[in-house]
Structure formats: structure tokens, C-alpha cells
Amino acid sequence: MHKTFISVFKIPKYIISTLILFIIVLGFSIILPNLSLILGIYSAFGLIPSIKITFSLFGAIATNFTVYSAIYTVLIALFFGINASLFAFYYSRFKNMKKSAGIKTSTAGLILGVLGVGCASCGSIVLASLFSLLGLGGAFALLPFGGVEFAVIGLIMLVISTYYILKKIHDPMVCNV
């Protein structure tokens, strides 16, 4: 399957799509906790300063995240980009087939991975926001790792999904005619 991975990523459009998706998911993870800051700068100073601040926030991964949360945030973004590109390759090559097991695992992995993304000070950003909206803000105290479990489970699901998509590309279940 290593050769399959190399053969897919010899094609420039899959490398580019992986990088674009990696930047989008990583950007979402970094910018989300600072959204009120960006919106405040936009309302006070306009578009250009808010864009400058937005791009400068990418350095926040080194300061606002623990080493572990930075690693799993980058890995989730990377595996999501790889997974989506492999799926696009698989779909373009085998679009007449009706199997979709990899789609469910990819989607679940991304959702769980994004739910667990967080920085050192606020923990799991998305889940904390959702839980506090529902009045369950202290529920993270009950979890042994404060919501990091969701990121780890999401990352594991993305890795498994990537493996299965590579396996399907390498050895598709089609009949020889």
C-alpha cells in the first residue's frame, strides 16, 4: 500500500488538495478560539488589520497549545487532507461502485477530531462551547483528560479510514472481465 500512496500523490492535484485542506482545517482549529478577537478588530479597524491578525494567529499554535494538543491538531488536519484526497482519487477511479464504508469512518473521524481540538488554556474549544451552550460547562471535569479523548479517537478513526481507503485503491473489489 506504500506504493499505492506514492502513486496517488505523484499526481499534483492530490498534493495541492491535501495541502489546501490541511491549511483550512488547521486554520479553523487555530482561528476558532480567537474568533471574537478577529471580529472585534474587524469592527474597530476594518478588513485589512483583521486579515493581518488572522494570519499572525497561525503562530499561536506554538504558544497557546500544549505540545500534545499542537501535535494532534496538526495530525488531524494532515490526516483529514490526506484522507479527503485519497477518497477523491478513489471516487474518481471507481465512481461506478456503490461501496461507501470509508466515507462514514472519514466523516466520523473528522467530526470527533474537530470536537477535540483545543488549546492549553481552554481545552476542547468546540465541545466546551457546545457544552456551555447547553448548560453543561463543568462536564469536562468528569472526563479523565478534559476532552482530549475526542481528538485522540478522531485521529485514530482518520488513520483507520486512510488505511481502508488505501486498501480499497490498492485492491479494489471488482470482478475481472
C-alpha positions in Angstrom: 0.0 0.0 0.0 3.0 2.2 0.3 3.3 2.1 -3.5 -0.3 3.0 -3.8 0.1 6.0 -1.6 3.1 7.2 -3.6 1.2 6.6 -6.9 -1.7 8.7 -5.8 0.4 11.6 -4.5 2.6 11.7 -7.7 -0.4 13.5 -9.2 -0.1 17.2 -8.3 -3.8 17.9 -7.9 -3.9 15.5 -4.9 -0.9 17.0 -3.3 -2.4 20.5 -3.7 -5.8 19.5 -2.4 -4.2 17.8 0.6 -2.2 21.0 1.4 -5.3 23.2 0.9 -7.4 21.1 3.2 -4.6 20.8 5.8 -4.4 24.6 5.9 -8.1 25.1 6.1 -8.6 22.5 8.9 -5.5 23.8 10.8 -6.7 27.4 10.3 -10.1 26.5 11.6 -8.6 24.9 14.7 -6.4 27.9 15.4 -8.7 30.7 14.5 -11.9 29.4 16.2 -10.7 30.2 19.8 -9.8 33.7 18.6 -12.9 34.4 16.5 -14.2 37.1 18.9 -10.8 38.9 18.7 -10.8 38.8 14.9 -14.4 40.1 14.8 -13.6 42.8 17.3 -10.6 44.0 15.2 -12.7 43.9 12.1 -15.5 46.0 13.6 -13.0 48.5 15.1 -10.3 48.7 12.4 -11.6 47.1 9.3 -10.8 44.3 6.9 -7.0 44.6 6.4 -6.0 44.7 10.1 -8.3 41.7 10.8 -6.7 39.7 7.9 -3.2 40.5 9.3 -4.2 39.4 12.8 -5.8 36.3 11.3 -2.6 35.2 9.6 -0.5 36.1 12.6 -2.6 33.8 14.7 -1.0 30.8 13.0 1.9 31.4 15.2 -0.4 30.7 18.2 0.0 27.0 17.8 3.4 27.3 19.4 2.2 29.5 22.3 -1.5 28.7 23.0 -1.3 24.9 22.5 0.5 22.3 24.6 3.0 20.2 22.8 0.5 17.3 22.7 -2.5 19.4 21.6 -0.4 21.0 18.8 0.7 17.6 17.6 -2.7 16.1 17.5 -4.2 19.3 15.9 -1.6 19.2 13.1 -2.0 15.4 12.7 -5.8 15.7 12.5 -5.5 18.4 9.9 -2.9 16.4 7.9 -4.8 13.1 8.0 -8.0 14.9 7.0 -6.3 16.4 4.0 -4.7 13.0 3.0 -7.9 11.2 3.7 -10.0 13.5 1.6 -7.5 13.5 -1.3 -7.4 9.7 -1.2 -11.1 9.5 -1.2 -11.3 11.9 -4.2 -8.8 9.7 -6.0 -10.8 6.6 -5.1 -14.1 8.1 -6.1 -12.8 9.4 -9.5 -11.3 6.0 -10.3 -14.2 3.8 -9.0 -17.2 6.1 -9.2 -19.5 3.4 -10.5 -19.0 1.3 -7.4 -21.6 1.6 -4.6 -19.4 0.8 -1.5 -19.1 3.7 0.9 -17.6 2.3 4.1 -14.7 4.7 4.1 -17.0 7.7 3.9 -18.6 7.0 7.2 -15.3 6.5 9.0 -13.7 9.6 7.5 -16.7 11.7 8.4 -16.9 10.4 12.0 -13.1 10.8 12.4 -13.2 14.4 11.2 -16.1 15.3 13.4 -14.6 13.7 16.5 -11.2 15.2 15.7 -12.6 18.7 15.3 -14.6 18.3 18.5 -11.5 17.5 20.5 -9.3 20.3 19.1 -8.2 22.8 21.8 -5.5 24.9 23.3 -3.8 24.8 26.7 -5.9 27.4 28.3 -9.4 26.5 27.1 -9.2 22.7 26.5 -11.6 21.4 23.9 -12.8 24.5 22.2 -15.8 23.3 20.2 -17.1 20.9 22.8 -16.6 23.5 25.6 -18.7 25.9 23.5 -21.4 23.3 22.8 -21.5 22.1 26.4 -21.7 25.6 27.9 -24.4 26.5 25.4 -26.4 23.5 26.8 -25.5 24.4 30.4 -23.0 21.5 30.8 -19.8 23.6 31.1 -18.5 21.6 34.0 -19.0 18.2 32.3 -15.3 18.2 31.1 -14.2 17.9 34.7 -15.8 14.4 34.7 -13.6 13.3 31.7 -10.2 11.9 32.6 -8.3 14.0 30.0 -10.6 17.0 29.7 -12.0 16.3 26.2 -8.7 15.3 24.6 -10.3 11.9 24.3 -12.3 13.1 21.4 -9.3 14.3 19.5 -7.4 11.0 20.0 -10.5 8.9 19.0 -11.0 11.2 15.9 -7.3 10.9 15.0 -7.4 7.1 15.3 -10.6 7.0 13.1 -8.9 9.2 10.5 -5.8 6.9 10.4 -8.1 3.8 10.1 -10.1 5.4 7.4 -6.9 6.4 5.5 -5.8 2.8 5.8 -9.1 1.4 4.4 -9.2 3.8 1.5 -5.6 3.0 0.6 -6.6 -0.7 0.8 -9.6 -0.2 -1.5 -7.4 1.7 -4.0 -4.7 -0.9 -3.9 -7.0 -3.9 -4.1 -10.5 -2.9 -5.3 -13.3 -5.4 -5.0 -14.1 -5.6 -8.7 -14.6 -8.6 -11.0 -12.2 -9.2 -13.8 -14.0 -9.1 -17.1 
